């Protein structure tokens, strides 16, 4: 799912963000699903699994169905959740993924949309107009995730998302391809503590691994039920903080780094990124 601007004759994408859009969010006026503008999906009257990916530059999507229908989220960025989470909205920041199961078995003849509520836009129309060819039911237990063992943590690394002299920074440093910011030992369990110092939305994405969100705004109880699987992007509203349990498990190289960055394209392209090696 993406949002885009097009040229006036609609023959090409128009990418020309203003300084305001770079900073405050670049929200296209055309919303797109699988490359199509407001497509229609003819659905069978059964449980359907949707794999949602926010592929936008910098738009946070608040997604739900126009008829208020609830669904079950079963997975996030990198893994299943241990059990399905019933919800009627799912918020995805750029780069985040969610797998949801929607039960359409009693919806024959219904028509509704997959809607984005922040910008009041339609992503897709769903017409339940086909008979089910197979009947499934979602299990109540989906997987078993590793137990979070904080006694194994060897260090905590702070990461602040901030603006310095009009430039987006992490730990008050602008991205520099000639600088390695962090050196991470292979196999160590670490906490990466990410703090959004600004009033605006950001998120945080780590290459080379996935992580668990273990605290949000100072408490484990604030971690959302649908962000308890393995993730590689975590959303931070203005002035929020998260603690991530991070472990690098492969691909060491003394000189070639990986990146961590805000996944809002206009922010990462304006220096909100850093580099680390795994050794
Ligand atoms: Cu950002």
Boltz pocket constraint, residues with backbone or C-beta under 6 A from the ligand:
constraints:
  - pocket:
      binder: B
      contacts: [[A, 201], [A, 202], [A, 203], [A, 262], [A, 263], [A, 264], [A, 267], [A, 268], [A, 272]]
      max_distance: 6.0
